[in-house]
Amino acid sequence: MRTTTSGGWWGRKSTPGKVETYTRWSFHSFALIEVTTLGLPAFGQAGTGTASRLTAFVAAHALLCSATASRALDWTRDRRPRPVRLMWVLGAVTVLVAVGALVLRERGGGGEQLGAATSTVFVGVLGFGAGTLTLGLRGPSHVLAVVAGAVAGALAAQLPLGVAAPAAFGTALAVLCAAGGLALTSVFSVWLLDAVYELDEARETRARLAVAEERLRFGRDLHDVMGRNLSVIALKSELAVRLARRGRAEAVEQMIEVQRIARESQREVRDVVRGYREAALDVELAGAKGVLTAAGITCEVTGEAAGLPAEVQSALGWVVREATTNVLRHGDAGRCAVGIRVAGGRVVLTVENDGARVPSGSGGGSGLRGLRERLTAVGGELEAGSVGEDRFLVTATVPLPALTGVPA
C-alpha cells in the first residue's frame, strides 16, 4: 500500500480555519494600507520632519488597529474576553492623532501641500479607527453609534478652529464614507465568519446523525431477529421447569426445542452481523451515497457491482466503508466520487474526494492498514494519497477469480 499525505500549513486547515485566517490577515493588511496611503504620501507633500512625525503617528495607530482587530476576532470566536481597554486606548489614540493632524493643518502654516497631507491623515485615521472598533461591537445600533460619533467628532473638531462650514461638512462626509465603509466591511466579515463556522457545525451534526441512523438500523435488525426467539425461549423454558417439577417426560422435549431455537437464533444473529460486515458491494455503495448526502457532501457513484464474486464484494465493501468514514471524519469535503470498473481481469474501485485534510506524518491510520490486510487476503492492493492540492484518492484493486463469468 502506498500512502501519501497532503502537506502544507494551509492544506491542513479546515474551511472555517481558512476563512478565519483570511479574515485575520485581511485586517492585518489594513495596517500596511493605512501607512502606505496616509503616512508615506506626506513625504511628498510636507517637510521631512513633519512627514516623519505624521508617518510615525499613523504607523503607531495602524499597529494598534491591527492588535485590536486580532483581539476582537478572538472575542467573536469566544476565545478571549472583549478587549474593552484596548478599544478605549484605540479610540483615544484615534482622537489624538486626528485632532493633531487637524491642528497641524490649520495652525501649521505649511501651505496647500501640508493641508492636503494632514486632511488625508485626519479622514483616514478616523475611518480606520472607527471601522476597527466595530469589530468589538454587536448590534447595528452600536455600530451606527461609532460611525455617527466619528462624523460628529469630525465636525466638532473643525468648527472651533474656524474651518468654513462647507469645508467642514465636506470633510465630515469623507469621514462618513471611510468609517461607514470600513465598519460595513468589519460587520460583514464577522457575519461571514460566524456563518461558516455554523455551517461546519451543521455538517458535522448531519454526519453524526447519519452514523447514528446506521447504528439504529443495525439495532432494529437485531431486535427483530432476537425479540421473538427470546420470548419463545423464555416461555418454553418456563414450561419445561413446570413439567420437570411434575416429573413429566415432556420437559425434555421442551428443552430440546429450546436448544433448537437457541441455535437458530445464533445462526440468525451471525447472518445479521455477516450482512452488516460483509454486505453486497451495491448495498455498501448505496449506503455510502446516503450517508455522504446526509452529511451535505455531493456523492457520485459510477459503475456496477452486480455479478462480482462474494469475496471480492466483501473486500471492496470494506474499502467503501472505511473511505466513507475517512471522508466524514478527516476532511472538509464538498464532493466525493466513487467509481468501480472491471479491466484486465481485475476490479478497480476508486474513492476520490476534495477538501482533504490528512495530518502531517500520518502513516494512513489503522483503518487503511486493516483494509490492506483484507485486500491482501484476496490478492488485492490498496493505494491512498493526496492528488493535487486538496484531493484525496483511494484506489483498491482486486483480481477476479478464474471462471467467474464477469467480463474483463
N, C-alpha and C positions, 0 to 999 in steps of 0.2 A: 504494500500500500504506500502511495506517495502522498504526503500531506504537506501543504504549504500554508502559510499564514499571511493575512493581509496586514502588512506593516504600516507604519506611518502614524504620527500623532493624530492627524486629522481623521484618518480612516477608522481609527478605533473609537471615535466619538459617536454617540447616538445622534439622531436627528435633532432632538431638543438641545443636546450639548453643542452641536454645530451652530444652531441658531443663536444660542446664548453667547457663544464665543464670538460670532459675527457681530452681534449687537454690542458686546462689550468693546470690541476693537473699533467699532464704528464711533462710539462715544469717545474712546481714547484718541481717535484720529481728529476729533474736533479740536483737541488741544493744538495739534500741528496746524490745522486750518486757521485757528484763531491767531496764532503767532504769525503765520505767513500772510494773512490777509489784513491784519490790524497793525502788527508791530513792525515788520520788515519794510513795508512801503514808506514808513515815516522817515527812513534814511534818505529817501529821495525828495522829501517834502520839507524837512526841518534840519536844523543843525545837528552835527554829530552828537553833541552832548544831550540835547533834548530828545533826539531819536533813540539814543541808548537808554535813557530813563523810561521813555514810553514803552520800548520793547521789553525792558526788564519787568515793568509792571504788568504788561499784557501776558508775558510768559508765566509770571507767578500766578496770575488769575487763571490762565489756561490749565496749569498743573493742578490748581485747587479744584477747578471744574472736573478734571479727569478723576481725581481722587474721590470727589463727592459722587460722581456718576457710578464709580465702581462700588462704593459702599451702598448707594441707593439700590443698585441692581441686586446686591446681596440681600437687601431688605425685602425686595419684591419676591425673592425666592425663599423667604423665611429662614435665611441662614445667619443673619445678624439683625440686631435691633435697628430701628430707624436712626440714621446719622443726624440727629437733631442739632447737636452742637456744630458739627461740620457744616451743616446747611446754614446755620446762623453766621458762621465765620465767612462762608462764601457770599452770603447776602451783604455782610458788612464790607468785605473787600470789593465786591462789585460796586457798591455805592461810592466807596472812597476812590477807586480808580476812575469811575465815570465822572464824578464831580471834579477830581483833579484834572482830567482831560478837558472838561468844560471850562474850568477856571483858567487853564493854560491857554485855551482858545480865545477867551475874552480879555484876559489881562496880560498874556504873554507878549503881545506886540510883535509877533513873528510874521505878520502878513498873511496872504491868502493861502500859501502853501502849508504853513503851520496850522491854519484854521481847518484846512481840509483833512490833515492828518489827525488832529485831535477830535474832529467831528466823527471821523470813521471809528476811532477808538471809543468814543462816547456811545455811539449807537451799537457797535459790535459787542462791547463788554456787557452792556445791559441785556442785549439779546442772548448771548451765550450764558450769562449768569442766570437769567430768568428761565431759559429753556432747561438748564441742568437742574435747577431747583424743583421743577415739576416732576422729575423722576422720583423724588421722595414724597410725593403727594398722591392722595387717592381722592377721586371725586372731581367732576368737572368744575364745581364751584370753587374749589381751592386752586385749580389750575388757572381759571379765569381771574381769580383774585391776584395771583402772582403777576400775570401779564398786565392786568389793569394797573397794578401797583407800579410796574416798571414804566408804563406810559405816563401815569400821573407823576411819578418821580421825575421823569424827563422834563415835563412841563414845569413842575415846581422848582427844579434846579435852574432852569433857564431864565424864567421871568424875573426873579430878583436880581439877576446880573445885567438886566437891561436889554436882553435879546428881544428883537421885534417879534410881535405876536405871530405874524405869518411864518417867519423862520422857525420860531419855537414849535408851532404846530406841525410844520413840515418835518422837523427832527423827531417829534413825538410820533408822527405817522410812520417814520422809518423804524423807530424802536418797536412800534406795534407789529410791523411786518416781520422784523427779525425775531423778536421774542415770541410772537404768536406762531411763526413757522417752526422754530426750534421746539417750542412747547408741544405743538401738534406732533412733531417727529418723536419726541420723548414718549408721549402718551400712546401713540400708535405702536412704538417699539415694545413697550411694556405689555400692551394688549396682545400683540402678536406672540411674544414670548410665553405669556400665560396660556394662550390658545394652543400653542404647540405642545406644551407640557401636558395640558388637559387631554389633548388628542392622544398623546403617547400613553397616558394612564388608561384612557378608554380602550386603546388597543390591547394593552396588557390584560385588562379586565376581560375583554372578549376572548382572549386566548385562554385565560384561566377557566372561564365558563365553558369553553369548548372541551377542555380536558375533563372538567367536572361532569359534563354531559356524557362523555365516553365512559367514565367510571360508573355513572348511574346506569347506563345501558348494560354494562357488564354485571352490575349488582342485580338488575332486574332479571337478566338471563339466569343467574344463579338461583335467584328466588323462585323463578318459575319452575326450574328443574328440581330443586330440593324441597320446596314447600310441601307439595302434595306427598312426595315419597316419605318425608319425615313424619308427616301426620299419620300415614298408613303404618309406618314402623311403630310409632307410639301406641296406636290403637291395638295392633296385633300383639305387641309385647305385653300390654296390659291384659289382653285376653289370655295370652299364654300363661301369665302369672296366676290368673284366677283358675284356669284349668289345671295347672300343676298343683295348686293347693287342694283341689278336689280329687287329685290322683287320676285325672283323665288323660288318656293317651293322646288326645288331640292336641295337647300342649306342644308336643314335639313337632307336629305338623305345622303349627303356627310359628314356631321358632325357625323351622326350615324356610317358611315363607318370608319371615323377617330377614333371614340371611340372604335369600334371593333378591329381595327388594334393596337391601343394603349394597349388594354387589352391583345391581343395576344402577343404583344411584352413583356409585363410584365411576361406573362407565360413562354415565351421562355427564358427570362433572368433568371427567377427562375430555369428553367431546367438546364441552363448552370452553374449557381452557385451551384445548387444541385449536378450536375455532378462533379464539381470541389471539393466540400466539402464532398460529400458522394459518391464518385466513388466506383465502384466494387472493391473488395479486390484484384482480379487478376490484375486489372489495376494499383492499387497502388503498388503491388509487382513489376510489370514490370517497373513502373516509378522509384521506389527506386533503382532498379538494374541499370537502365540507368543513374541516377544522380550520384550514387556512382562510377560507372565505369568511367564516365566522369571526376570525381574528382581523378582518379588514385587509387581507392580502389577496390580490388577484392571482388566481391559480389557473393554469392552462395545462391540461393533460392530453397528450397525443400518443397514438399507438394502441395496440390491442394486446391483452394478456391471455385471451382465450386460446386453449389448446396447448399451453405450456405444461410440462411435467410438474407434478405436485411439489417435488423437492426444489425445483427452480423457482416456482411461485412463492414457496415459503421463504427461501433465502432473499429473494428480491422484495418480498413483502416487508421483511425486517429492515431492509435498506430504506424503503419508503417511510416507514415509521420513524426510524432514527433521524433521517434527513428532515422530515417534517418537524420533529421535536427541536432539532437544531435551528431551523428557520424561526420557530416561535421563540426560543429561549435566547439565542446567541446573536441575533441580528436585528435589523430595523427594516425589514423587507417591505416593499410595496407590491412586488410581483414575484411569482415563482412559476417556473415552467418544469413540468415532469414529462419526460418522453421515454418510450420503450420501443425498441425495434429489434428485429432478428436479422443478422447478417453474418455470412460465413460460418454458419453452424454455431453461432453464439448469440446470446440475448444480451443486449446492451440497455441498461437503464441509466438515465441521466436526470439529476435534480439540480436545477440552477436557480439561484435567487439573487436579487440585488440587496443593497443595504447590509452587506456582510460586515460583521464586527467580531473578529476572532482575536483573542488575547495574544499578545506578542509572546513568542516562545512556546506556544501550545503544541503539543505533540499529537493533537487530534482527539484527545479525550478517550475515556473508557468506552463510550458508545461506539466510536469508529473502530476501536480495537476489537470490540465484540463482533462488529459486522465483518471485519476481516476474517475472524475465526470461522464464522458461519459460512462465508463465501469460500474460504479455503476448503471446507468440508465437501463442497460440491465442485471443486476445481475452479472457483471463480477468483476475481481480482477486484480490488477497490482502489480508486484514486479520488482524492479530495483535496481541494486547494482553491486559492483565490484566482480569479480571472479578471484582469483589468483592475480598476481602482476599487470597486465596491461590490463585485460579484463573486459568488462562491459556487463552485461546481463539484458535485459528487457524481462519479461515474462508476457503475458496477457492471462487470462483465462476467457472465456465467455461460460455460459451454453447454450445448444441448446434448443429452444422451443420444446415442445412435437409435435410429428407427423410431423416433417419436412421432413422426408424421407431421412435424412442423416444418413448413417450407423455409429454406435458408435464404 
